Amino acid sequence: MHLAAFASCFVAAAALAGAAGAAPPQLPGEWRHIAEAQERLAVADHAAVEDLLARIPPGSEAARDAGILRGQLDAALAPRLELETRALADTQPLDRWSQSAGLSFWPNASLQLRLRALGLWYPSAPGATAETRGRATPAHAVGGLVGLLFRPARADLDVSATGLGRVWADGSAQASGSGEIEGRWLSPLRLRASARRDELLDTHAAIREHAFVAAAGGALAVADWSGWSGELRGEGRWYSDGNDGVLACGWAVAPVLRGALGLKAGWGAAWADTSRSRWSLATRTYAPYFTPLGLRRHGPIVVAALSLGKLRFDASGDVAVQASELDPTALAWGVASRVDSAHVDLRAGASLDLGGARVGATYHHNQNLHYHVHDAAIRLELPL
Protein backbone atom coordinates (compact mmCIF):
# COMPACT_ATOMS: atom_id res chain seq x y z
CA MET A 1 0.00 0.00 0.00
CA HIS A 2 1.27 3.49 -0.88
CA LEU A 3 2.04 5.88 1.98
CA ALA A 4 -0.69 8.34 0.89
CA ALA A 5 -3.33 5.60 0.86
CA PHE A 6 -2.17 4.39 4.27
CA ALA A 7 -2.39 7.94 5.65
CA SER A 8 -5.93 8.46 4.32
CA CYS A 9 -7.07 5.18 5.90
CA PHE A 10 -5.48 6.19 9.18
CA VAL A 11 -7.23 9.61 9.12
CA ALA A 12 -10.62 8.01 8.40
CA ALA A 13 -10.18 5.53 11.24
CA ALA A 14 -9.17 8.31 13.62
CA ALA A 15 -12.28 10.32 12.71
CA LEU A 16 -14.49 7.32 13.45
CA ALA A 17 -12.78 6.82 16.78
CA GLY A 18 -13.63 10.38 17.87
CA ALA A 19 -11.71 12.96 19.82
CA ALA A 20 -11.36 10.67 22.82
CA GLY A 21 -8.82 8.59 20.83
CA ALA A 22 -10.76 5.32 21.14
CA ALA A 23 -9.62 2.31 19.11
CA PRO A 24 -11.31 1.85 15.73
CA PRO A 25 -14.32 -0.48 15.76
CA GLN A 26 -13.59 -4.17 15.16
CA LEU A 27 -15.68 -7.12 14.10
CA PRO A 28 -17.21 -9.14 16.93
CA GLY A 29 -15.15 -12.21 17.88
CA GLU A 30 -17.19 -14.75 15.91
CA TRP A 31 -17.08 -12.66 12.75
CA ARG A 32 -13.32 -12.19 13.10
CA HIS A 33 -13.05 -15.97 13.17
CA ILE A 34 -15.20 -16.22 10.03
CA ALA A 35 -13.07 -13.65 8.17
CA GLU A 36 -9.82 -15.36 9.14
CA ALA A 37 -11.23 -18.80 8.29
CA GLN A 38 -12.08 -17.56 4.79
CA GLU A 39 -8.51 -16.29 4.35
CA ARG A 40 -6.97 -19.54 5.58
CA LEU A 41 -9.28 -21.67 3.43
CA ALA A 42 -8.15 -19.71 0.36
CA VAL A 43 -4.57 -20.92 0.99
CA ALA A 44 -5.65 -24.49 1.95
CA ASP A 45 -4.63 -24.07 5.61
CA HIS A 46 -7.22 -26.64 6.65
CA ALA A 47 -5.99 -27.07 10.23
CA ALA A 48 -6.33 -23.35 10.94
CA VAL A 49 -9.83 -23.29 9.42
CA GLU A 50 -10.91 -26.21 11.61
CA ASP A 51 -9.56 -24.49 14.73
CA LEU A 52 -11.32 -21.20 13.93
CA LEU A 53 -14.68 -22.84 13.18
CA ALA A 54 -14.52 -24.75 16.47
CA ARG A 55 -14.49 -21.41 18.31
CA ILE A 56 -17.88 -20.33 16.93
CA PRO A 57 -20.83 -21.36 19.19
CA PRO A 58 -23.69 -23.14 17.39
CA GLY A 59 -26.20 -20.47 18.45
CA SER A 60 -24.18 -17.41 17.41
CA GLU A 61 -25.06 -15.06 14.57
CA ALA A 62 -22.05 -16.37 12.64
CA ALA A 63 -23.17 -20.02 12.88
CA ARG A 64 -24.78 -20.01 9.43
CA ASP A 65 -21.62 -18.73 7.74
CA ALA A 66 -19.58 -21.17 9.79
CA GLY A 67 -21.76 -23.99 8.45
CA ILE A 68 -21.08 -22.92 4.87
CA LEU A 69 -17.34 -22.83 5.53
CA ARG A 70 -17.56 -26.21 7.26
CA GLY A 71 -19.15 -27.68 4.14
CA GLN A 72 -16.34 -26.27 1.98
CA LEU A 73 -13.73 -27.62 4.39
CA ASP A 74 -15.33 -31.08 4.43
CA ALA A 75 -15.31 -31.13 0.62
CA ALA A 76 -11.61 -30.19 0.57
CA LEU A 77 -10.77 -32.95 3.08
CA ALA A 78 -12.92 -35.65 1.44
CA PRO A 79 -11.10 -38.82 0.28
CA ARG A 80 -10.53 -38.96 -3.46
CA LEU A 81 -9.98 -41.80 -5.91
CA GLU A 82 -7.40 -40.92 -8.57
CA LEU A 83 -6.93 -42.80 -11.85
CA GLU A 84 -4.39 -42.01 -14.58
CA THR A 85 -3.26 -43.50 -17.87
CA ARG A 86 -0.18 -42.07 -19.58
CA ALA A 87 1.58 -42.75 -22.90
CA LEU A 88 5.07 -41.56 -23.86
CA ALA A 89 6.86 -41.74 -27.19
CA ASP A 90 10.55 -40.83 -27.44
CA THR A 91 12.65 -40.78 -30.61
CA GLN A 92 15.70 -42.30 -28.83
CA PRO A 93 13.61 -44.63 -29.44
CA LEU A 94 11.42 -45.60 -26.51
CA ASP A 95 7.69 -46.13 -25.97
CA ARG A 96 6.16 -46.36 -22.53
CA TRP A 97 2.68 -46.87 -21.10
CA SER A 98 1.96 -46.24 -17.44
CA GLN A 99 -1.11 -46.62 -15.26
CA SER A 100 -1.81 -45.60 -11.69
CA ALA A 101 -4.76 -45.97 -9.34
CA GLY A 102 -4.79 -44.54 -5.86
CA LEU A 103 -6.47 -42.90 -2.94
CA SER A 104 -5.73 -39.60 -1.21
CA PHE A 105 -7.24 -38.71 2.17
CA TRP A 106 -6.71 -36.54 5.24
CA PRO A 107 -6.45 -38.43 8.59
CA ASN A 108 -6.60 -34.99 10.17
CA ALA A 109 -6.75 -31.43 8.88
CA SER A 110 -2.97 -30.97 8.79
CA LEU A 111 -1.90 -34.29 7.23
CA GLN A 112 -2.69 -35.74 3.81
CA LEU A 113 -1.76 -39.29 2.79
CA ARG A 114 -1.58 -40.73 -0.74
CA LEU A 115 -1.52 -44.42 -1.67
CA ARG A 116 -1.08 -45.53 -5.28
CA ALA A 117 -0.60 -48.72 -7.26
CA LEU A 118 1.64 -48.25 -10.30
CA GLY A 119 2.29 -50.10 -13.53
CA LEU A 120 4.82 -49.57 -16.34
CA TRP A 121 4.93 -51.27 -19.73
CA TYR A 122 7.51 -50.92 -22.51
CA PRO A 123 5.90 -52.50 -25.60
CA SER A 124 9.05 -52.24 -27.76
CA ALA A 125 11.56 -53.40 -25.14
CA PRO A 126 14.38 -55.24 -26.98
CA GLY A 127 15.39 -58.77 -26.07
CA ALA A 128 18.84 -60.04 -25.18
CA THR A 129 21.53 -59.31 -27.80
CA ALA A 130 25.31 -59.45 -28.04
CA GLU A 131 25.36 -55.63 -27.83
CA THR A 132 23.51 -55.75 -24.49
CA ARG A 133 25.78 -58.58 -23.23
CA GLY A 134 22.97 -61.09 -23.33
CA ARG A 135 20.62 -59.02 -21.15
CA ALA A 136 17.06 -58.17 -22.16
CA THR A 137 15.34 -54.92 -21.26
CA PRO A 138 12.63 -55.71 -18.67
CA ALA A 139 9.34 -55.04 -20.44
CA HIS A 140 7.20 -54.17 -17.43
CA ALA A 141 7.16 -53.31 -13.74
CA VAL A 142 4.60 -53.00 -10.97
CA GLY A 143 4.90 -51.04 -7.76
CA GLY A 144 3.39 -48.81 -5.16
CA LEU A 145 3.75 -45.28 -3.82
CA VAL A 146 3.15 -43.79 -0.40
CA GLY A 147 3.14 -40.02 -0.03
CA LEU A 148 2.41 -37.52 2.70
CA LEU A 149 1.89 -33.78 3.01
CA PHE A 150 2.16 -32.10 6.42
CA ARG A 151 0.72 -28.56 6.63
CA PRO A 152 0.62 -27.27 10.24
CA ALA A 153 -1.89 -24.56 11.14
CA ARG A 154 -0.81 -20.98 10.48
CA ALA A 155 2.78 -22.05 9.83
CA ASP A 156 2.79 -21.17 6.11
CA LEU A 157 4.87 -24.31 5.69
CA ASP A 158 4.52 -27.51 3.66
CA VAL A 159 6.57 -30.64 4.33
CA SER A 160 6.07 -33.42 1.78
CA ALA A 161 7.65 -36.82 1.19
CA THR A 162 7.13 -39.83 -1.07
CA GLY A 163 8.41 -43.38 -1.12
CA LEU A 164 8.13 -45.61 -4.18
CA GLY A 165 9.02 -49.22 -4.84
CA ARG A 166 8.96 -51.21 -8.10
CA VAL A 167 9.47 -54.87 -8.98
CA TRP A 168 10.66 -55.41 -12.57
CA ALA A 169 10.14 -58.29 -14.97
CA ASP A 170 13.75 -59.38 -14.45
CA GLY A 171 13.03 -59.90 -10.74
CA SER A 172 14.91 -56.82 -9.46
CA ALA A 173 13.35 -54.51 -6.87
CA GLN A 174 14.12 -50.78 -6.93
CA ALA A 175 13.29 -48.03 -4.43
CA SER A 176 13.12 -44.28 -4.88
CA GLY A 177 11.70 -41.33 -3.00
CA SER A 178 11.69 -37.60 -2.43
CA GLY A 179 11.29 -34.93 0.22
CA GLU A 180 10.56 -31.21 0.00
CA ILE A 181 10.08 -28.28 2.35
CA GLU A 182 8.34 -25.11 1.16
CA GLY A 183 8.05 -21.98 3.27
CA ARG A 184 5.72 -19.08 2.51
CA TRP A 185 6.71 -16.82 5.41
CA LEU A 186 7.77 -13.90 3.16
CA SER A 187 4.71 -13.72 0.93
CA PRO A 188 4.68 -13.57 -2.07
CA LEU A 189 8.09 -15.27 -1.92
CA ARG A 190 8.32 -19.04 -1.57
CA LEU A 191 11.46 -20.81 -0.38
CA ARG A 192 11.95 -24.46 -1.38
CA ALA A 193 14.51 -27.13 -0.54
CA SER A 194 14.24 -30.64 -1.92
CA ALA A 195 16.04 -33.96 -2.30
CA ARG A 196 15.10 -37.01 -4.34
CA ARG A 197 16.27 -40.37 -5.63
CA ASP A 198 14.75 -41.35 -8.99
CA GLU A 199 14.97 -44.31 -11.29
CA LEU A 200 16.03 -43.32 -14.81
CA LEU A 201 13.29 -44.62 -17.11
CA ASP A 202 13.84 -42.80 -20.40
CA THR A 203 16.21 -45.15 -22.27
CA HIS A 204 16.30 -48.92 -22.66
CA ALA A 205 19.90 -48.95 -21.41
CA ALA A 206 18.91 -47.15 -18.19
CA ILE A 207 16.05 -49.59 -17.57
CA ARG A 208 18.27 -52.59 -18.28
CA GLU A 209 21.00 -51.32 -15.91
CA HIS A 210 18.53 -49.97 -13.34
CA ALA A 211 20.33 -46.64 -13.30
CA PHE A 212 19.24 -43.93 -10.90
CA VAL A 213 20.02 -40.33 -9.99
CA ALA A 214 20.10 -38.61 -6.61
CA ALA A 215 19.49 -34.86 -6.62
CA ALA A 216 19.28 -32.01 -4.13
CA GLY A 217 18.54 -28.35 -4.66
CA GLY A 218 16.71 -25.22 -3.69
CA ALA A 219 14.56 -22.54 -5.23
CA LEU A 220 13.29 -19.02 -4.62
CA ALA A 221 9.91 -18.42 -6.26
CA VAL A 222 7.30 -15.69 -6.57
CA ALA A 223 3.76 -17.01 -6.79
CA ASP A 224 1.23 -14.69 -8.41
CA TRP A 225 2.36 -11.30 -7.09
CA SER A 226 -0.20 -9.01 -8.80
CA GLY A 227 -0.12 -11.47 -11.68
CA TRP A 228 3.67 -11.81 -11.76
CA SER A 229 5.34 -15.18 -11.24
CA GLY A 230 8.93 -16.37 -11.38
CA GLU A 231 11.54 -18.72 -10.02
CA LEU A 232 15.30 -19.10 -9.53
CA ARG A 233 16.38 -22.72 -9.03
CA GLY A 234 19.60 -24.70 -8.66
CA GLU A 235 20.16 -28.44 -8.39
CA GLY A 236 23.04 -30.89 -8.08
CA ARG A 237 22.77 -34.41 -9.49
CA TRP A 238 24.69 -37.61 -8.67
CA TYR A 239 24.27 -40.70 -10.85
CA SER A 240 24.61 -44.37 -9.91
CA ASP A 241 27.62 -44.81 -12.23
CA GLY A 242 29.63 -42.14 -10.37
CA ASN A 243 28.85 -39.28 -12.76
CA ASP A 244 27.52 -35.94 -11.52
CA GLY A 245 25.90 -32.82 -12.94
CA VAL A 246 24.45 -29.42 -12.12
CA LEU A 247 21.48 -27.36 -13.28
CA ALA A 248 20.67 -23.66 -12.81
CA CYS A 249 17.64 -21.91 -14.29
CA GLY A 250 15.38 -18.93 -13.87
CA TRP A 251 12.24 -17.51 -15.41
CA ALA A 252 9.70 -14.75 -14.93
CA VAL A 253 6.31 -13.95 -16.51
CA ALA A 254 4.08 -10.87 -16.28
CA PRO A 255 0.33 -10.53 -16.93
CA VAL A 256 -0.74 -9.39 -20.38
CA LEU A 257 -4.46 -10.23 -20.28
CA ARG A 258 -6.68 -10.81 -17.25
CA GLY A 259 -10.14 -12.31 -16.92
CA ALA A 260 -11.69 -15.46 -18.33
CA LEU A 261 -8.84 -15.46 -20.86
CA GLY A 262 -5.58 -15.00 -19.03
CA LEU A 263 -2.26 -14.48 -20.78
CA LYS A 264 1.22 -14.07 -19.33
CA ALA A 265 4.53 -13.57 -21.12
CA GLY A 266 8.12 -13.48 -20.01
CA TRP A 267 11.61 -14.87 -20.42
CA GLY A 268 13.57 -17.87 -19.18
CA ALA A 269 17.19 -19.01 -19.13
CA ALA A 270 18.96 -22.23 -18.14
CA TRP A 271 22.44 -23.71 -17.84
CA ALA A 272 23.28 -27.39 -17.32
CA ASP A 273 26.46 -29.43 -17.30
CA THR A 274 27.62 -32.98 -16.56
CA SER A 275 31.11 -34.07 -15.53
CA ARG A 276 31.33 -36.95 -18.03
CA SER A 277 29.50 -37.49 -21.28
CA ARG A 278 27.40 -40.59 -21.85
CA TRP A 279 27.21 -40.12 -25.63
CA SER A 280 27.57 -43.35 -27.61
CA LEU A 281 29.53 -43.00 -30.85
CA ALA A 282 28.21 -46.37 -32.02
CA THR A 283 24.51 -45.53 -31.76
CA ARG A 284 24.83 -41.71 -31.80
CA THR A 285 22.50 -41.51 -28.80
CA TYR A 286 22.91 -40.87 -25.10
CA ALA A 287 23.07 -44.10 -23.09
CA PRO A 288 22.14 -44.91 -20.42
CA TYR A 289 20.97 -41.32 -19.84
CA PHE A 290 21.10 -37.82 -21.30
CA THR A 291 24.10 -35.73 -20.17
CA PRO A 292 23.88 -32.00 -21.00
CA LEU A 293 27.37 -30.71 -21.78
CA GLY A 294 27.84 -27.00 -21.09
CA LEU A 295 24.28 -26.43 -22.28
CA ARG A 296 23.03 -22.85 -22.12
CA ARG A 297 19.88 -21.31 -23.54
CA HIS A 298 17.38 -18.50 -23.15
CA GLY A 299 14.13 -17.48 -24.79
CA PRO A 300 10.53 -16.33 -24.41
CA ILE A 301 7.81 -17.99 -22.32
CA VAL A 302 4.06 -17.70 -22.90
CA VAL A 303 1.39 -18.99 -20.48
CA ALA A 304 -2.34 -18.93 -21.28
CA ALA A 305 -5.53 -20.05 -19.52
CA LEU A 306 -9.18 -19.97 -20.56
CA SER A 307 -12.01 -20.56 -18.08
CA LEU A 308 -15.48 -21.38 -19.40
CA GLY A 309 -17.47 -22.12 -16.30
CA LYS A 310 -16.56 -25.63 -15.19
CA LEU A 311 -14.34 -26.17 -18.24
CA ARG A 312 -10.76 -24.90 -18.20
CA PHE A 313 -7.97 -24.91 -20.80
CA ASP A 314 -4.29 -24.28 -20.07
CA ALA A 315 -1.31 -23.94 -22.39
CA SER A 316 2.30 -22.84 -22.16
CA GLY A 317 5.29 -22.60 -24.46
CA ASP A 318 9.02 -22.16 -23.91
CA VAL A 319 11.27 -21.75 -26.97
CA ALA A 320 14.99 -20.99 -27.01
CA VAL A 321 16.00 -18.15 -29.32
CA GLN A 322 19.65 -18.83 -28.53
CA ALA A 323 21.05 -22.16 -27.36
CA SER A 324 24.40 -23.93 -27.59
CA GLU A 325 26.22 -26.90 -26.09
CA LEU A 326 29.44 -28.85 -26.44
CA ASP A 327 29.38 -31.24 -29.41
CA PRO A 328 29.27 -34.73 -27.80
CA THR A 329 30.84 -36.39 -30.87
CA ALA A 330 33.79 -33.99 -30.98
CA LEU A 331 34.17 -34.29 -27.20
CA ALA A 332 34.41 -38.07 -27.51
CA TRP A 333 37.50 -37.49 -29.67
CA GLY A 334 38.96 -35.04 -27.16
CA VAL A 335 37.92 -31.83 -28.93
CA ALA A 336 35.83 -29.20 -27.10
CA SER A 337 33.67 -27.54 -29.75
CA ARG A 338 30.41 -25.68 -29.27
CA VAL A 339 27.45 -26.23 -31.59
CA ASP A 340 24.05 -24.57 -31.88
CA SER A 341 21.43 -26.42 -29.91
CA ALA A 342 17.63 -26.37 -29.82
CA HIS A 343 14.93 -26.27 -27.19
CA VAL A 344 11.14 -26.35 -27.52
CA ASP A 345 8.80 -27.16 -24.64
CA LEU A 346 5.04 -27.10 -25.22
CA ARG A 347 2.30 -28.04 -22.76
CA ALA A 348 -1.49 -28.10 -23.03
CA GLY A 349 -4.29 -29.33 -20.83
CA ALA A 350 -8.03 -29.33 -20.32
CA SER A 351 -10.09 -30.14 -17.23
CA LEU A 352 -13.80 -30.41 -16.53
CA ASP A 353 -15.37 -30.11 -13.08
CA LEU A 354 -18.32 -32.50 -12.81
CA GLY A 355 -19.60 -31.38 -9.43
CA GLY A 356 -16.90 -32.88 -7.24
CA ALA A 357 -15.53 -35.30 -9.80
CA ARG A 358 -12.92 -34.00 -12.23
CA VAL A 359 -11.67 -35.32 -15.56
CA GLY A 360 -8.62 -33.93 -17.32
CA ALA A 361 -6.20 -34.49 -20.18
CA THR A 362 -2.67 -33.17 -20.66
CA TYR A 363 -0.08 -33.17 -23.45
CA HIS A 364 3.63 -32.35 -23.24
CA HIS A 365 6.12 -32.04 -26.10
CA ASN A 366 9.83 -31.51 -25.46
CA GLN A 367 12.44 -31.20 -28.19
CA ASN A 368 16.17 -30.69 -28.12
CA LEU A 369 19.05 -31.35 -30.50
CA HIS A 370 19.15 -35.09 -29.77
CA TYR A 371 15.60 -36.32 -29.22
CA HIS A 372 11.89 -35.44 -29.25
CA VAL A 373 9.41 -36.53 -26.56
CA HIS A 374 5.60 -36.71 -26.71
CA ASP A 375 3.79 -37.38 -23.43
CA ALA A 376 -0.01 -37.54 -23.04
CA ALA A 377 -2.16 -38.40 -20.04
CA ILE A 378 -5.83 -38.77 -19.01
CA ARG A 379 -6.84 -38.36 -15.36
CA LEU A 380 -10.03 -38.94 -13.41
CA GLU A 381 -10.64 -37.84 -9.81
CA LEU A 382 -13.71 -39.01 -7.89
CA PRO A 383 -14.75 -37.92 -4.38
CA LEU A 384 -15.58 -40.79 -2.02
DACOR-V382161 format. One record per helix or strand of 2 or more residues. SS is the DSSP state (hx for helix, st for strand). FROM is the first residue (numbers start at 1). TO is the last residue. If there is no record, write none. Layout:
BEGIN
ss-><SS & SS>
from-><FROM & FROM>
to-><TO & TO>
END
This chain:
BEGIN
ss-><hx & hx & hx & hx & st & st & st & st & st & st & st & hx & st & st & st & st & st & st & st & st & st & hx & st & st & st & st>
from-><3 & 29 & 46 & 63 & 80 & 94 & 111 & 140 & 157 & 173 & 189 & 204 & 212 & 228 & 244 & 261 & 279 & 285 & 295 & 311 & 322 & 328 & 338 & 343 & 357 & 372>
to-><17 & 42 & 54 & 77 & 90 & 108 & 121 & 150 & 168 & 183 & 199 & 209 & 225 & 239 & 257 & 274 & 280 & 286 & 308 & 319 & 326 & 332 & 340 & 354 & 368 & 383>
END
